Amino acid sequence: MGKKKDADIAPKLKYTKGTFLVQILITIAALFFMAPIGIIINYSFKTKKELYLSNPLALAETFSMHNYIMAFKKLNLLVTFGNTVFYTAVAVAVLVILCGASAWAIARCKSKFFKFAYIYFVVGILIPAQALFLPIYIIGYKLALTNTRIGIILMYIATGMSFGVFIMTSFMSTVPVELEEAARIDGCSLYRTYFSIVMPLLKPAMATLTIMLTFQIWNDYLMASLFVSGKQLKTLTVAMQSLFSQQSSDYTTAFAGIAISVLPLAILFICLQKYFIKGMTAGGVKG
């Protein structure tokens, strides 16, 4: 009986021409996406002479850390990297908590107010970010929030709320209402129901939102350059602009800075990729 079951399952495990072709195409696509990363890492070890005179695809002759040392000095890496981590971590943490609670209220409350609130957030996604620069700056200037840490963090929270609520509300349809009803019967308060019952079930959506918002805030240049001008408040992407000018550009140091800035994002994605994939697919299934 066991052999018969194995025989029935075995054909399903075999590769077909279609699946083999798909895997080849996916592998080629992955190589195309990985090629720029490999080029950046390779160029970060090259000297200026190698960068301009050698074959662009040739490997660095000596893998020296000179460019990374120069990036550490020229980009004031302790300050700019620390600022970027601080702004991103605080803004993302607040956004995940606020968006989760807002999505829960919108999904569970069927009144017209909450339906209007959802439409309001969705419309916010449709407005180009560039159209918000002037009003955000005027409000920030009048409230004395420009060129301050709290100001840039609040700016990231304000601009990320619409997208975050949209993602979390889509995922809330997969969370069973019966669990919340059972918690209320057992005497759980509203806050305990959310933090003890609902929030643990939102891990995939929260991981998805964390990755997307981290990528957006970490790599942001326009907003950070608009709100921050002090040297001690600059982010890594804003500081990297100082390596480029009309007279000369330090590309090798810039490549080293890019390689350093990509590393935390890669680590974050590797740690949360399981939840990220689940969050991307679960939100599209209702029931």
C-alpha positions as CSV (number, residue, x, y, z in Angstrom):
1,M,0.0,0.0,0.0
2,G,2.9,2.3,0.9
3,K,4.7,1.6,-2.4
4,K,1.5,2.5,-4.3
5,K,1.3,5.8,-2.6
6,D,4.9,6.5,-3.3
7,A,4.3,5.6,-6.9
8,D,1.4,8.1,-7.1
9,I,3.4,10.9,-5.5
10,A,6.6,10.3,-7.5
11,P,5.4,11.6,-10.9
12,K,4.4,14.9,-9.2
13,L,8.0,15.5,-8.1
14,K,9.5,15.1,-11.5
15,Y,10.5,18.1,-13.6
16,T,8.5,18.9,-16.7
17,K,9.8,20.9,-19.6
18,G,7.7,23.8,-18.5
19,T,9.0,23.9,-14.9
20,F,12.6,23.4,-16.1
21,L,12.2,26.4,-18.6
22,V,10.7,28.5,-15.8
23,Q,13.6,27.8,-13.5
24,I,16.1,28.7,-16.2
25,L,14.3,32.0,-16.8
26,I,14.2,32.8,-13.1
27,T,17.9,32.0,-12.7
28,I,18.8,34.3,-15.6
29,A,16.6,37.0,-14.1
30,A,18.2,36.6,-10.7
31,L,21.7,36.9,-12.3
32,F,20.6,40.2,-14.0
33,F,19.4,41.5,-10.7
34,M,22.6,40.4,-8.8
35,A,24.9,41.8,-11.5
36,P,24.7,45.4,-10.3
37,I,25.3,44.4,-6.7
38,G,28.4,42.5,-7.8
39,I,29.7,45.4,-9.9
40,I,29.2,47.8,-6.9
41,I,31.1,45.5,-4.5
42,N,33.9,45.0,-7.2
43,Y,34.2,48.7,-7.9
44,S,34.4,49.5,-4.2
45,F,37.7,47.7,-4.0
46,K,39.2,49.3,-7.2
47,T,41.6,52.3,-7.2
48,K,40.8,55.4,-9.2
49,K,43.3,54.3,-11.9
50,E,41.6,50.9,-12.3
51,L,38.2,52.5,-12.4
52,Y,39.0,54.7,-15.4
53,L,41.7,52.7,-17.3
54,S,40.9,49.0,-16.8
55,N,38.1,46.9,-18.2
56,P,34.8,47.8,-16.5
57,L,34.0,44.2,-15.9
58,A,37.5,43.2,-14.7
59,L,38.0,42.3,-11.1
60,A,40.0,44.6,-8.8
61,E,43.7,43.8,-8.8
62,T,44.0,44.1,-5.0
63,F,41.1,43.9,-2.6
64,S,42.2,46.9,-0.5
65,M,40.0,48.5,2.2
66,H,41.3,51.9,1.3
67,N,38.0,53.1,-0.2
68,Y,36.1,51.9,2.8
69,I,38.4,53.8,5.1
70,M,38.0,57.0,3.0
71,A,34.2,56.5,3.0
72,F,34.3,56.3,6.8
73,K,36.2,59.6,6.9
74,K,34.5,61.6,4.1
75,L,31.0,60.5,4.9
76,N,31.4,61.0,8.6
77,L,30.0,57.5,8.8
78,L,29.6,57.3,12.6
79,V,27.2,60.2,12.5
80,T,25.4,59.8,9.2
81,F,25.0,56.0,9.5
82,G,23.8,56.4,13.1
83,N,21.3,59.1,12.1
84,T,20.0,56.9,9.3
85,V,19.5,54.0,11.6
86,F,17.8,56.1,14.2
87,Y,15.4,57.9,11.9
88,T,14.5,54.6,10.1
89,A,14.1,52.5,13.2
90,V,11.9,55.0,15.1
91,A,9.7,56.0,12.1
92,V,9.2,52.3,11.1
93,A,8.4,51.2,14.6
94,V,5.8,53.9,15.1
95,L,4.3,53.4,11.7
96,V,3.9,49.6,12.2
97,I,2.1,50.1,15.5
98,L,-0.1,53.0,14.3
99,C,-1.0,51.3,11.0
100,G,-1.8,48.0,12.6
101,A,-4.1,49.6,15.1
102,S,-5.8,51.8,12.4
103,A,-6.3,48.9,10.1
104,W,-7.8,46.8,12.9
105,A,-10.3,49.6,13.7
106,I,-11.2,50.1,10.0
107,A,-11.6,46.4,9.3
108,R,-13.8,45.7,12.4
109,C,-15.9,48.8,12.6
110,K,-18.4,49.1,9.7
111,S,-19.6,52.6,10.3
112,K,-19.4,55.3,7.6
113,F,-16.7,57.2,9.5
114,F,-14.3,54.2,9.2
115,K,-15.2,53.6,5.6
116,F,-14.4,57.2,4.9
117,A,-11.2,56.9,6.8
118,Y,-10.1,54.0,4.7
119,I,-10.9,55.9,1.4
120,Y,-9.0,58.9,2.8
121,F,-5.9,56.8,3.4
122,V,-6.1,55.2,-0.1
123,V,-6.5,58.6,-1.8
124,G,-3.3,59.6,0.1
125,I,-1.4,56.9,-1.9
126,L,-2.5,58.4,-5.2
127,I,-1.0,61.8,-4.4
128,P,2.6,62.1,-5.7
129,A,5.1,62.6,-2.9
130,Q,6.6,65.6,-4.8
131,A,3.3,67.4,-4.4
132,L,3.6,67.2,-0.6
133,F,7.0,68.7,-0.3
134,L,6.0,72.4,-0.1
135,P,3.0,72.0,2.3
136,I,5.0,69.6,4.6
137,Y,7.9,72.0,4.7
138,I,5.7,75.0,5.4
139,I,3.9,73.2,8.3
140,G,7.3,71.9,9.6
141,Y,8.8,75.4,9.4
142,K,5.9,77.1,11.3
143,L,6.0,74.4,14.0
144,A,9.8,74.8,14.3
145,L,10.3,71.1,13.3
146,T,12.7,71.7,10.3
147,N,16.3,70.7,10.9
148,T,15.4,68.6,14.0
149,R,15.4,64.9,14.6
150,I,11.8,64.8,15.7
151,G,10.8,66.8,12.7
152,I,12.2,64.4,10.1
153,I,10.8,61.4,12.0
154,L,7.3,62.9,12.1
155,M,7.6,63.7,8.4
156,Y,8.4,60.1,7.6
157,I,5.5,58.9,9.8
158,A,3.1,61.3,8.1
159,T,4.1,60.3,4.5
160,G,4.1,56.6,5.3
161,M,0.7,56.2,7.0
162,S,-1.4,55.9,3.9
163,F,0.5,53.0,2.4
164,G,0.9,51.3,5.8
165,V,-2.8,51.4,6.5
166,F,-3.6,50.1,3.0
167,I,-1.3,47.1,3.4
168,M,-2.4,46.2,7.0
169,T,-6.2,46.6,6.2
170,S,-5.8,44.2,3.3
171,F,-4.2,41.6,5.6
172,M,-6.8,42.0,8.4
173,S,-9.3,40.1,6.3
174,T,-7.3,36.9,7.1
175,V,-7.5,37.4,10.8
176,P,-10.5,35.4,12.3
177,V,-13.0,37.6,14.2
178,E,-13.9,34.6,16.3
179,L,-10.6,34.8,18.2
180,E,-11.4,38.4,19.3
181,E,-14.9,37.5,20.3
182,A,-13.6,34.6,22.4
183,A,-11.1,37.0,24.1
184,R,-13.8,39.5,24.9
185,I,-16.0,36.7,26.4
186,D,-13.0,35.7,28.6
187,G,-12.8,39.3,29.9
188,C,-10.0,40.8,27.8
189,S,-10.0,44.5,27.4
190,L,-9.8,46.2,24.1
191,Y,-6.1,46.9,24.4
192,R,-5.2,43.4,25.6
193,T,-7.3,41.9,22.8
194,Y,-5.3,43.8,20.2
195,F,-1.8,43.4,21.7
196,S,-2.2,39.8,22.9
197,I,-4.5,38.3,20.2
198,V,-4.5,40.4,17.0
199,M,-0.9,41.7,16.9
200,P,0.8,38.3,17.0
201,L,-1.4,37.3,14.0
202,L,-0.3,40.3,12.1
203,K,3.4,39.3,12.0
204,P,3.6,38.6,8.3
205,A,1.9,41.9,7.4
206,M,4.1,43.8,9.9
207,A,7.3,42.2,8.5
208,T,6.2,43.1,4.9
209,L,5.4,46.7,6.0
210,T,8.7,46.9,7.9
211,I,10.8,45.9,4.9
212,M,9.0,48.2,2.5
213,L,9.1,51.2,4.8
214,T,12.7,50.6,5.8
215,F,13.8,50.5,2.1
216,Q,11.8,53.7,1.4
217,I,13.1,55.7,4.4
218,W,16.7,54.3,4.4
219,N,17.2,55.3,0.7
220,D,15.3,58.6,0.9
221,Y,17.2,61.6,-0.3
222,L,14.7,64.3,-1.3
223,M,12.8,64.5,2.0
224,A,15.9,64.2,4.1
225,S,17.7,67.0,2.2
226,L,14.6,69.2,2.4
227,F,14.2,68.9,6.2
228,V,17.8,68.5,7.4
229,S,20.7,70.9,6.8
230,G,22.9,70.5,9.9
231,K,26.0,68.3,9.5
232,Q,25.2,66.4,12.7
233,L,21.7,65.6,11.5
234,K,22.4,64.4,7.9
235,T,21.6,60.9,6.7
236,L,24.0,58.6,4.7
237,T,22.3,59.3,1.4
238,V,22.5,63.1,1.8
239,A,26.1,62.9,2.9
240,M,27.0,60.8,-0.1
241,Q,26.0,63.7,-2.4
242,S,29.0,65.5,-1.1
243,L,31.2,63.1,-3.0
244,F,29.9,64.5,-6.3
245,S,30.5,67.9,-7.7
246,Q,30.9,69.7,-11.0
247,Q,34.7,69.7,-10.7
248,S,35.4,66.2,-9.5
249,S,33.6,63.1,-8.3
250,D,34.9,60.4,-6.0
251,Y,33.3,57.3,-7.4
252,T,35.4,54.7,-5.7
253,T,34.6,56.1,-2.3
254,A,30.9,56.4,-3.3
255,F,30.8,52.7,-4.3
256,A,32.2,51.8,-0.9
257,G,29.6,54.0,0.8
258,I,26.8,52.3,-1.3
259,A,28.1,48.8,-0.3
260,I,28.0,49.8,3.4
261,S,24.5,51.3,3.1
262,V,23.1,48.2,1.4
263,L,24.4,45.8,4.1
264,P,21.8,46.5,6.8
265,L,18.9,46.3,4.3
266,A,20.2,42.9,3.0
267,I,20.4,41.6,6.6
268,L,16.9,42.8,7.4
269,F,15.4,41.2,4.3
270,I,17.2,37.9,5.0
271,C,15.9,37.8,8.6
272,L,12.3,38.7,7.6
273,Q,12.0,37.1,4.1
274,K,9.8,34.2,5.4
275,Y,7.2,36.6,6.8
276,F,7.6,39.0,3.9
277,I,6.6,36.3,1.3
278,K,3.7,35.2,3.5
279,G,2.5,38.7,4.0
280,M,2.6,39.5,0.3
281,T,0.4,36.5,-0.6
282,A,-2.0,36.3,2.4
283,G,-3.4,39.8,2.0
284,G,-4.8,38.9,-1.4
285,V,-6.8,35.9,-0.1
286,K,-10.1,36.6,1.7
287,G,-11.6,34.1,4.1
